[in-house]
Amino acid sequence: MFYYLYVLRSSKDSRLYIGFTEDLKARKESHDKGLVKATKPRRPVELIFYEAYKNKYDALRRERYFKTTKGKASLNVMLREYLDSVDNKTDAADTETMFRIIQPIPSPKAEP
């Protein structure tokens, strides 16, 4: 069994979503169907990157890293050619906007 770290890119606003899953195909389908609150308003999304790990905690650690400032910069370097090709009108100032990670929307807490 593998555990996956993945990156989706919104075709609507070019923002990236970084996530973790045990079933990459099923998770991508969930995003495509609008079942994930964080990406539903930004559909369609494209899978642009993933890494597979044998250990769950290695994958989760990598996900947390890519959500940091340094991790976003590393991801930008790793995916530079692709991102430049799809957003060739994007200049350096817009790169920060592109790397604002779509944060999951917290569920409302029930009051006792």
KETIPA-208214 format. One line per field, with one value per residue: residue number from 1; residue in one letter; x, y, z of N, C-alpha, C in turn. Coordinates in nm, 3 decimals. Atoms other than C-alpha are relative to their C-alpha. Last residue first. Layout:
N
i <- [NUM|...]
aa <- [A|...]
n_px <- [X|...]
n_py <- [Y|...]
n_pz <- [Z|...]
ca_px <- [X|...]
ca_py <- [Y|...]
ca_pz <- [Z|...]
c_px <- [X|...]
c_py <- [Y|...]
c_pz <- [Z|...]
REM end
This chain:
112
i <- [112|111|110|109|108|107|106|105|104|103|102|101|100|99|98|97|96|95|94|93|92|91|90|89|88|87|86|85|84|83|82|81|80|79|78|77|76|75|74|73|72|71|70|69|68|67|66|65|64|63|62|61|60|59|58|57|56|55|54|53|52|51|50|49|48|47|46|45|44|43|42|41|40|39|38|37|36|35|34|33|32|31|30|29|28|27|26|25|24|23|22|21|20|19|18|17|16|15|14|13|12|11|10|9|8|7|6|5|4|3|2|1]
aa <- [P|E|A|K|P|S|P|I|P|Q|I|I|R|F|M|T|E|T|D|A|A|D|T|K|N|D|V|S|D|L|Y|E|R|L|M|V|N|L|S|A|K|G|K|T|T|K|F|Y|R|E|R|R|L|A|D|Y|K|N|K|Y|A|E|Y|F|I|L|E|V|P|R|R|P|K|T|A|K|V|L|G|K|D|H|S|E|K|R|A|K|L|D|E|T|F|G|I|Y|L|R|S|D|K|S|S|R|L|V|Y|L|Y|Y|F|M]
n_px <- [0.059|0.002|0.134|0.005|0.052|0.140|0.031|0.096|0.131|0.015|0.142|0.061|0.084|-0.037|0.022|0.144|0.044|-0.033|0.120|0.087|-0.050|-0.134|-0.023|0.025|-0.112|0.024|0.145|0.067|-0.027|0.075|0.143|0.025|-0.018|0.103|0.020|-0.121|-0.010|0.096|-0.056|-0.110|0.061|0.052|-0.115|-0.056|-0.080|0.091|0.039|-0.113|-0.018|0.114|-0.027|-0.107|0.059|0.086|-0.090|-0.051|0.101|0.032|0.038|-0.081|0.051|-0.108|0.023|-0.117|-0.124|-0.109|-0.086|-0.137|-0.068|-0.004|-0.114|0.021|0.127|-0.023|-0.109|0.037|-0.101|0.025|0.038|0.145|0.068|-0.022|0.074|0.141|0.011|-0.005|0.129|0.103|-0.013|0.052|-0.043|0.102|-0.051|0.073|-0.092|0.051|-0.038|-0.050|-0.141|-0.077|0.078|0.004|0.131|0.001|0.097|0.022|0.034|0.005|-0.032|0.065|-0.070|0.083]
n_py <- [0.099|-0.053|0.007|0.081|-0.073|0.033|0.072|-0.081|0.059|0.060|0.001|0.132|-0.004|0.095|0.135|0.023|0.013|0.133|0.083|-0.053|0.040|-0.051|-0.024|-0.142|-0.078|-0.138|-0.021|0.032|-0.104|-0.119|0.023|0.009|-0.126|-0.003|0.133|0.035|-0.093|0.049|0.123|-0.044|-0.060|0.109|0.063|-0.095|-0.107|-0.106|-0.076|-0.079|-0.115|-0.090|-0.069|-0.097|-0.111|-0.076|-0.069|-0.118|-0.105|-0.030|0.126|0.043|0.119|0.085|0.087|0.056|-0.041|0.059|0.093|0.007|0.129|0.101|-0.026|-0.123|-0.003|-0.016|-0.093|-0.141|-0.057|0.053|-0.108|0.002|-0.027|-0.141|-0.078|0.005|-0.091|-0.135|-0.030|-0.005|-0.120|0.043|0.138|0.102|0.133|0.093|0.107|0.070|0.138|0.028|0.041|-0.111|-0.122|-0.065|-0.045|-0.139|-0.030|-0.143|-0.043|-0.144|-0.101|-0.121|-0.127|-0.118]
n_pz <- [-0.093|-0.135|-0.062|-0.122|-0.116|-0.025|-0.123|-0.075|-0.022|-0.131|-0.030|-0.007|-0.119|-0.102|0.048|0.004|-0.139|-0.048|-0.007|-0.105|-0.131|-0.031|-0.142|-0.024|0.052|-0.043|-0.010|0.126|0.099|-0.039|0.021|0.144|0.071|0.105|0.058|0.074|0.112|0.099|0.058|0.086|0.119|0.082|0.065|0.096|-0.061|-0.041|0.119|0.050|-0.090|0.022|0.126|-0.026|-0.075|0.092|0.094|-0.068|-0.011|-0.139|-0.064|-0.114|-0.067|-0.048|-0.115|-0.066|0.066|-0.078|0.072|-0.051|0.000|0.105|0.088|0.078|0.074|0.145|0.029|-0.017|-0.090|-0.133|-0.090|-0.021|0.127|0.034|-0.100|0.040|0.115|-0.054|-0.064|0.103|0.083|0.129|0.018|0.013|-0.033|-0.084|-0.038|-0.116|-0.024|-0.134|-0.001|-0.055|-0.017|0.132|0.045|0.045|0.104|0.023|0.136|-0.011|0.100|-0.049|0.005|0.000]
ca_px <- [-2.383|-2.306|-2.214|-1.893|-1.911|-1.686|-1.361|-1.315|-1.005|-0.727|-0.649|-0.277|-0.166|0.095|-0.058|-0.080|0.292|0.371|0.184|0.474|0.713|0.508|0.221|0.152|0.324|0.071|0.040|0.398|0.553|0.382|0.511|0.867|0.879|0.736|1.032|1.130|0.776|0.750|1.065|0.926|0.600|0.800|0.997|0.677|0.520|0.237|0.487|0.640|0.306|0.244|0.594|0.535|0.204|0.373|0.650|0.385|0.194|0.499|0.531|0.533|0.408|0.465|0.222|0.215|-0.012|-0.352|-0.591|-0.881|-1.206|-1.324|-1.239|-1.570|-1.550|-1.181|-1.191|-1.533|-1.431|-1.729|-1.726|-1.735|-1.381|-1.239|-1.397|-1.268|-0.916|-0.957|-1.070|-0.768|-0.519|-0.629|-0.436|-0.460|-0.274|-0.334|-0.192|-0.427|-0.284|-0.434|-0.458|-0.795|-1.040|-0.807|-0.736|-0.409|-0.393|-0.093|-0.061|0.099|0.019|0.027|0.113|0.000]
ca_py <- [2.192|2.406|2.223|2.339|2.463|2.264|2.434|2.525|2.352|2.592|2.658|2.717|3.060|2.955|3.123|3.452|3.436|3.366|3.679|3.911|3.693|3.734|3.519|3.556|3.222|3.062|2.712|2.691|2.877|2.644|2.339|2.467|2.582|2.266|2.172|2.535|2.633|2.323|2.428|2.780|2.634|2.413|2.711|2.902|2.599|2.395|2.178|2.074|1.965|1.743|1.596|1.510|1.346|1.134|1.023|0.950|0.715|0.504|0.341|0.681|0.804|1.158|1.360|1.652|1.835|1.683|1.925|2.105|2.214|2.340|2.625|2.649|2.278|2.287|2.346|2.190|1.850|1.665|1.877|1.582|1.652|1.674|1.343|1.190|1.305|1.135|0.810|0.805|0.896|0.635|0.665|1.042|1.363|1.714|2.029|2.265|2.517|2.837|2.892|3.075|2.869|2.597|2.512|2.326|2.008|1.888|1.540|1.359|0.993|0.689|0.352|0.000]
ca_pz <- [2.375|2.066|1.752|1.594|1.237|1.006|0.911|0.542|0.409|0.312|-0.053|-0.050|-0.156|-0.408|-0.711|-0.524|-0.442|-0.807|-0.916|-0.831|-1.035|-1.351|-1.471|-1.845|-1.909|-1.676|-1.818|-1.950|-1.657|-1.411|-1.596|-1.621|-1.259|-1.102|-0.882|-0.821|-0.722|-0.504|-0.321|-0.268|-0.138|0.099|0.232|0.301|0.466|0.311|0.122|0.455|0.603|0.298|0.327|0.693|0.602|0.334|0.572|0.835|0.607|0.520|0.178|0.011|-0.326|-0.454|-0.661|-0.901|-1.146|-1.075|-1.245|-1.086|-1.248|-1.012|-0.778|-0.589|-0.491|-0.399|-0.023|0.025|-0.120|-0.271|-0.586|-0.826|-0.953|-0.599|-0.504|-0.830|-0.738|-0.398|-0.560|-0.795|-0.523|-0.270|0.058|0.058|0.137|0.007|-0.144|-0.331|-0.573|-0.707|-1.082|-1.048|-1.253|-1.379|-1.017|-0.969|-0.763|-0.567|-0.419|-0.126|-0.152|0.072|-0.081|0.000]
c_px <- [-0.138|-0.068|0.008|-0.141|-0.010|-0.048|-0.149|-0.037|-0.087|-0.139|-0.017|-0.147|-0.076|-0.072|0.023|-0.030|-0.150|-0.046|0.028|-0.124|-0.091|0.036|0.141|0.024|-0.025|0.110|-0.036|-0.151|-0.076|0.022|-0.079|-0.149|-0.037|0.011|-0.094|-0.019|0.121|0.003|-0.090|0.064|0.107|-0.065|-0.046|0.116|0.052|0.073|-0.099|-0.042|0.113|0.014|-0.113|0.030|0.102|-0.063|-0.080|0.105|0.058|-0.093|-0.044|-0.052|0.098|-0.064|0.127|-0.045|0.125|0.129|0.107|0.075|0.142|-0.007|0.014|0.112|-0.020|-0.129|0.020|0.108|-0.026|0.097|-0.029|-0.047|-0.152|-0.079|0.014|-0.087|-0.145|-0.014|-0.002|-0.136|-0.112|-0.007|-0.045|0.063|-0.115|0.071|-0.075|0.096|-0.063|0.024|0.057|0.150|0.084|-0.073|0.012|-0.139|0.013|-0.097|-0.023|-0.033|-0.012|0.050|-0.087|0.088]
c_py <- [0.039|-0.100|0.051|0.006|-0.095|0.079|-0.025|-0.078|0.091|-0.063|-0.075|0.014|-0.132|0.021|-0.101|-0.143|-0.027|-0.021|-0.139|-0.086|0.048|-0.037|0.053|0.038|0.150|0.091|0.143|0.023|-0.028|0.115|0.127|-0.018|-0.007|0.124|0.004|-0.134|-0.033|0.087|-0.055|-0.121|0.046|0.050|-0.114|-0.062|0.093|0.113|0.112|0.086|0.090|0.125|0.098|0.082|0.108|0.120|0.087|0.075|0.130|0.121|0.023|-0.133|-0.044|-0.116|-0.075|-0.096|-0.064|0.034|-0.053|-0.108|0.010|0.066|-0.103|0.030|0.129|0.010|0.023|0.097|0.151|0.054|-0.045|0.111|0.011|0.036|0.150|0.080|0.004|0.104|0.144|0.038|0.013|0.122|-0.053|-0.138|-0.099|-0.133|-0.092|-0.116|-0.053|-0.150|-0.028|-0.029|0.118|0.133|0.066|0.033|0.148|0.014|0.150|0.046|0.141|0.113|0.111|0.125]
c_pz <- [0.047|0.092|0.142|0.056|0.120|0.120|0.013|0.127|0.086|0.013|0.132|0.037|0.001|0.132|0.111|-0.041|0.006|0.143|0.054|0.016|0.113|0.144|0.020|0.146|0.010|-0.052|0.038|0.007|-0.129|-0.097|0.030|-0.029|-0.148|-0.090|-0.120|-0.072|-0.087|-0.125|-0.110|-0.069|-0.098|-0.128|-0.092|-0.077|-0.109|0.073|0.033|-0.118|-0.049|0.086|-0.033|-0.125|0.032|0.070|-0.096|-0.082|0.058|0.007|0.144|0.054|0.108|0.075|0.034|0.108|0.061|-0.071|0.095|-0.077|0.056|-0.136|-0.111|-0.100|-0.080|-0.081|-0.149|-0.046|0.007|0.104|0.141|0.094|0.016|-0.126|-0.028|0.096|-0.049|-0.111|0.053|0.060|-0.103|-0.092|-0.135|-0.007|-0.017|0.017|0.095|0.027|0.127|0.017|0.138|0.015|0.047|0.007|-0.136|-0.052|-0.036|-0.117|-0.004|-0.141|0.053|-0.089|0.058|0.000]
REM end
